[in-house]
Amino acid sequence: MTTEEPFSAKLTGIEEKFPSQTLGNDKWYLVALSALVGVEPEHVGTLYTYLINKAEYATSESRYSLIRRIREGLVENVSIQGVAKPIEAIMSIVKVEQPEDMEFSCSRENWQLGAIYKGNLSTATDNFKANKDFDWISRNITYGLYLSDHSILGPVETELIVLTGIMIQNLKLPTAWHLRGIRRVGVSQEDVEKLQQCIELVAQFGGVSLHKVPRIADVEHEV
């Protein structure tokens, strides 16, 4: 981990760079969250503390909503980055969370298989024709159990989580798929480039390279 710049300064940089005017000012931290899961999950608690010190999270209800959104982002990351890092991330929040801010709901308690990303799955899952276990997992688990529930995070927010969680792992093909995917849910090419720059700020903080991943300009012709 690099120590040239305080972590809070990185968060401020991400918040300022994020295209809030078009995507909304309540989404930037989802990119920071998902990237941190990949490189510095113990700093998710620091992100949480940074957020609850803001005026918009001064009430208990606003903090309940915030932790539900953060928790959902971590649950979705289980399917993208494995279970261990999201667990370390949520435990870093447990260490700093006040008892009055604890929220005890369970989003998957009554989950049933429902809608999945059918329109965006065909290209990716075509690669699994001879590897049907991975097709089943993609349709029923990854894009079913983990990513199809939009009651807490909507489609754009979920795609922010997924794209970031994949890109921070420096994965070429899945990043390309989800660069296209985030464009297909309505995020502009200019805004996607800004998102990638936000992810790169966390990667720099964590001392990881993203040299394999494409930029949106590289795949825009496929959107």
C-alpha positions as CSV (number, residue, x, y, z in Angstrom):
1,M,0.0,0.0,0.0
2,T,1.3,3.5,-0.9
3,T,1.4,6.0,1.9
4,E,2.3,9.2,-0.1
5,E,-1.2,10.6,0.3
6,P,-3.8,10.2,3.1
7,F,-6.6,7.8,2.3
8,S,-9.2,10.5,3.0
9,A,-7.6,12.6,0.2
10,K,-8.1,9.7,-2.2
11,L,-11.7,9.4,-1.2
12,T,-12.2,13.2,-1.8
13,G,-10.5,12.8,-5.2
14,I,-12.8,10.0,-6.2
15,E,-15.8,12.0,-5.0
16,E,-14.8,15.0,-7.0
17,K,-13.9,13.1,-10.1
18,F,-17.1,10.9,-10.1
19,P,-19.7,12.2,-12.7
20,S,-22.3,13.1,-10.0
21,Q,-24.1,15.6,-12.2
22,T,-25.3,12.9,-14.5
23,L,-25.2,9.8,-12.3
24,G,-26.2,11.3,-8.9
25,N,-24.2,12.2,-5.8
26,D,-25.2,9.0,-3.9
27,K,-23.2,6.6,-6.1
28,W,-19.6,7.6,-6.0
29,Y,-18.8,5.6,-2.9
30,L,-20.0,2.4,-4.5
31,V,-17.1,2.6,-6.9
32,A,-14.7,3.3,-4.0
33,L,-16.3,0.4,-2.1
34,S,-16.0,-2.2,-4.8
35,A,-12.4,-1.1,-5.7
36,L,-11.4,-1.2,-2.0
37,V,-12.7,-4.8,-1.7
38,G,-10.2,-5.8,-4.3
39,V,-7.1,-4.1,-2.9
40,E,-7.6,-2.8,0.6
41,P,-10.8,-4.3,2.2
42,E,-9.8,-3.2,5.7
43,H,-10.2,0.4,4.5
44,V,-13.9,-0.1,3.9
45,G,-14.5,0.8,7.5
46,T,-12.6,4.1,6.8
47,L,-14.9,4.8,3.9
48,Y,-17.9,4.2,6.1
49,T,-16.6,6.6,8.7
50,Y,-15.8,9.2,6.0
51,L,-19.4,8.9,4.8
52,I,-21.2,9.0,8.2
53,N,-19.4,12.2,9.1
54,K,-21.2,13.9,6.2
55,A,-24.3,16.0,6.9
56,E,-26.5,13.9,4.7
57,Y,-25.9,10.9,7.0
58,A,-26.6,12.7,10.3
59,T,-29.9,10.8,11.0
60,S,-30.3,7.2,12.0
61,E,-32.6,6.5,9.1
62,S,-30.1,7.9,6.6
63,R,-27.4,5.7,8.2
64,Y,-29.6,2.7,8.0
65,S,-30.1,3.3,4.3
66,L,-26.4,3.8,3.8
67,I,-25.4,0.6,5.5
68,R,-28.0,-1.4,3.5
69,R,-26.5,0.0,0.3
70,I,-22.9,-0.7,1.4
71,R,-23.9,-4.2,2.6
72,E,-25.6,-4.9,-0.7
73,G,-22.5,-3.8,-2.6
74,L,-20.4,-6.2,-0.5
75,V,-22.9,-9.1,-1.1
76,E,-22.8,-8.5,-4.8
77,N,-19.0,-8.5,-4.6
78,V,-19.0,-12.0,-3.2
79,S,-19.9,-13.2,-6.7
80,I,-17.2,-11.0,-8.3
81,Q,-14.2,-11.2,-5.9
82,G,-14.9,-14.1,-3.7
83,V,-16.2,-14.3,-0.1
84,A,-13.1,-13.6,1.9
85,K,-12.5,-10.0,0.9
86,P,-16.1,-8.8,1.4
87,I,-16.1,-10.5,4.8
88,E,-13.0,-8.6,5.8
89,A,-14.6,-5.4,4.5
90,I,-17.8,-5.8,6.5
91,M,-15.8,-6.7,9.6
92,S,-13.9,-3.4,9.2
93,I,-17.3,-1.7,9.4
94,V,-18.3,-3.7,12.5
95,K,-15.2,-2.4,14.3
96,V,-16.3,1.3,13.9
97,E,-20.1,1.0,13.7
98,Q,-22.1,2.4,16.6
99,P,-24.8,0.2,18.2
100,E,-27.5,2.7,17.3
101,D,-26.5,2.5,13.7
102,M,-26.8,-1.2,13.3
103,E,-29.5,-2.4,10.8
104,F,-30.7,-6.0,11.1
105,S,-32.5,-6.8,7.9
106,C,-31.4,-9.5,5.5
107,S,-31.9,-8.8,1.8
108,R,-31.7,-12.4,0.6
109,E,-33.8,-14.0,3.4
110,N,-36.8,-14.7,1.2
111,W,-35.0,-14.6,-2.2
112,Q,-36.4,-16.6,-5.1
113,L,-35.0,-17.0,-8.6
114,G,-36.3,-14.2,-10.7
115,A,-35.2,-11.9,-13.5
116,I,-31.6,-12.0,-14.6
117,Y,-29.6,-10.0,-17.2
118,K,-30.9,-12.0,-20.1
119,G,-30.3,-9.3,-22.7
120,N,-26.6,-9.0,-21.7
121,L,-25.8,-12.6,-20.9
122,S,-25.7,-14.2,-24.4
123,T,-22.3,-13.2,-25.5
124,A,-20.6,-14.1,-22.2
125,T,-22.3,-17.4,-21.7
126,D,-21.9,-18.5,-25.3
127,N,-18.3,-19.2,-24.2
128,F,-19.6,-21.8,-21.8
129,K,-21.4,-24.1,-24.3
130,A,-19.0,-26.9,-23.6
131,N,-18.6,-25.8,-19.9
132,K,-22.2,-25.9,-18.8
133,D,-21.5,-25.7,-15.1
134,F,-20.2,-22.1,-15.6
135,D,-23.3,-21.2,-17.7
136,W,-25.6,-22.5,-14.9
137,I,-23.6,-20.6,-12.3
138,S,-23.6,-17.4,-14.3
139,R,-27.4,-17.5,-14.9
140,N,-28.6,-18.8,-11.6
141,I,-26.0,-17.7,-9.0
142,T,-23.9,-14.7,-10.3
143,Y,-26.7,-13.0,-12.2
144,G,-29.5,-14.6,-10.3
145,L,-28.9,-14.8,-6.5
146,Y,-26.3,-12.1,-6.3
147,L,-27.0,-9.5,-9.0
148,S,-30.7,-9.7,-10.0
149,D,-32.2,-8.1,-6.9
150,H,-32.5,-4.4,-7.5
151,S,-34.6,-3.5,-4.4
152,I,-31.6,-1.8,-2.7
153,L,-29.2,-1.0,-5.6
154,G,-30.6,-0.4,-9.0
155,P,-29.3,-1.6,-12.4
156,V,-26.8,1.2,-12.9
157,E,-25.6,1.0,-9.3
158,T,-25.2,-2.8,-9.6
159,E,-23.2,-2.4,-12.8
160,L,-21.0,0.2,-11.0
161,I,-20.2,-2.5,-8.4
162,V,-19.6,-5.2,-10.9
163,L,-17.5,-3.2,-13.4
164,T,-15.3,-1.9,-10.6
165,G,-15.0,-5.3,-8.9
166,I,-13.8,-6.9,-12.1
167,M,-11.6,-4.0,-13.3
168,I,-9.7,-3.8,-10.0
169,Q,-8.6,-7.4,-10.5
170,N,-7.0,-6.4,-13.8
171,L,-9.1,-8.8,-15.9
172,K,-9.1,-8.0,-19.6
173,L,-12.1,-9.9,-21.1
174,P,-14.7,-9.5,-18.2
175,T,-13.8,-5.8,-18.0
176,A,-14.5,-5.4,-21.7
177,W,-17.9,-7.1,-21.2
178,H,-18.9,-4.8,-18.4
179,L,-17.6,-1.7,-20.0
180,R,-20.1,-2.5,-22.7
181,G,-22.7,-3.5,-20.1
182,I,-22.5,-0.2,-18.3
183,R,-22.9,1.7,-21.5
184,R,-26.0,-0.5,-22.3
185,V,-27.7,0.6,-19.0
186,G,-27.4,4.2,-20.1
187,V,-24.1,5.5,-18.8
188,S,-22.3,7.8,-21.3
189,Q,-18.9,7.1,-22.8
190,E,-17.5,10.2,-21.1
191,D,-18.8,9.2,-17.7
192,V,-17.5,5.6,-18.1
193,E,-14.0,7.1,-18.7
194,K,-14.4,9.1,-15.5
195,L,-15.4,6.0,-13.6
196,Q,-12.3,4.2,-14.8
197,Q,-10.2,7.1,-13.6
198,C,-11.8,6.8,-10.1
199,I,-11.0,3.1,-10.0
200,E,-7.4,3.9,-11.0
201,L,-7.1,6.2,-8.0
202,V,-7.9,3.3,-5.6
203,A,-5.6,1.0,-7.6
204,Q,-2.8,3.5,-7.2
205,F,-3.5,3.7,-3.4
206,G,-3.4,-0.1,-3.2
207,G,-0.3,-0.4,-5.3
208,V,-1.8,-2.6,-8.0
209,S,-1.5,-2.3,-11.8
210,L,-4.5,-2.2,-14.2
211,H,-2.3,-2.6,-17.3
212,K,-4.4,-5.4,-18.9
213,V,-7.8,-3.7,-18.8
214,P,-9.2,-1.9,-21.9
215,R,-10.7,1.6,-21.8
216,I,-14.2,2.4,-23.0
217,A,-12.8,3.9,-26.2
218,D,-11.4,0.4,-27.0
219,V,-14.8,-1.3,-26.9
220,E,-17.2,1.5,-27.8
221,H,-17.7,0.2,-31.3
222,E,-19.1,-3.0,-29.7
223,V,-21.8,-1.3,-27.7
